[in-house]
Amino acid sequence: MTTKKLAGAFGAGAICMGTLTFVIATGEPDKPKMPAMADMQDMPRMQDMPEMSAAEAEMQAWIELSQPNAHHEHLAKYVGAWDVDAWFKMDPNAPAMESTGSMTTKTLMDGRYTMSRFNMPEFMGGPFDGMAIMGYDNAKQKYVSTWIDSWSTGIMVSEGAMSSDGSKLIMMGSMAGPEGDETMKMVTEWHGDDTIVDTFYDLTDGEWNMHAKMTYTRKGHAHGG
């Protein structure tokens, strides 16, 4: 397994809206005068114009898509300070390695996203730092995340879905590696409110192989698995 895959194991965009601008230009002296107020009463109101009705409907759709919901509330389970027990393999034929670290998670933008900062003081001879932004895209109806870390210069983007009982989240991500784009599967399982387990798989010869497992225990609680 490449170090890029391992770095990825430790780990929606802004809505762009156009602005409707009215330009009032100064005309030549012989330009027709504006209608009198009495004449304007019979003119169609701006909100009744078909173009504006469509624009208003689109604006309303954007507003509805921007609202946090139960999916975003579920992500709040990540919020807090966590101890991390890490298990990983650099090579399927080599012994597994273990280490410890910490993660701190908070919400952003009124609960629409979570931001997690990960740190492992000792990882293969030095510290390792990573950061994840996670949310639920109402338009895609998928959980989405991005991941960056101190072992890479790229950004891993992942999407996934939650199980019906809300206990398991499966995300699929991709990142560029020495041999091109590489695919990774990440399975998150909640064990109560104080333990989260992330299991990471890479795709090799058409099969998923587990190469890392992170157990997060909320600080101040007994460690579990």
Residue, then its C-alpha position, 0 to 999 in steps of 0.5 A: m500500500t502506498t503512503k498516499k493511501l495510508a495518509g488518505a485513511f486518516g481522513a459541499g461547496a459554496i452555492c453560487m447565485g447570480t445577482l439580478t442587476f438593473v442598469i438605468a442609463t442616461g438617455e439622449p435629450d429626445k429619449p421618450k419620457m418615463p410614463a406617468m405614475a397613473d399610467m404605470q398602474d396598469m403595467p404588469r408588476m415585476q413579481d407577476m412577470p414570467e421571468m421573475s416568477a421563474a427566478e423566484a422559484e429558483m431562489q426558493a429552491w436554493i433556499e430549501l436546499s440550503q437548510p440543515n436537516a436530520h442528516h446534518e444533526h447526525l453529523a453532530k455526533y462527531v463533535g467533541a474531543w477524541d482519543v484515537d487508537a490507530w491500526f494499519k498495514m503498510d503491506p498486506n504481508a507485513p505485520a500490522m502497526e499501531s499508534t495513538g492520536s487525537m481528533t477534535t471536531k466542531t460544527l461550521m456554518d450553523g451546523r451545515y458542516t463539521m470540521s475535524r482536525f486529526n493529529m498523530p504525534e508519532f507516525m513513521g518517524g514524525p508527526f502526522d496532521g490531517m483535516a476533514i470537512m464533512g456535510y450532507d449535500n441536500a441536492k445530491q442526497k449524499y454525505v460528502s467530505t474532503w480530506i487534506d493532510s501533511w503527507s500530501t498536496g492533493i484533496m481527497v473527495s468522498e461521497g456516501a450513504m447512511s444505513s437506514d438505522g443511522s449506525k453505519l456510513i459508507m463513503m467512497g473516495s478517490m485520490a491521485g497516487p503514483e499509479g494514477d487515481e486510487t479508490m478507497k472505501m471508508v466505513t464508519e460505525w457508531h457504537g453509542d455516543d462515545t465510540i466511533v470506528d472507521t475502517f478503511y479499504d483499498l481496491t486491489d485486483g478487484e477486491w477490497n482489502m482492509h488496510a487501516k482501522m481507527t477507533y475514536t473514544r470521546k475524551g473522558h470515557a473508557h476506550g472501546g472498540 
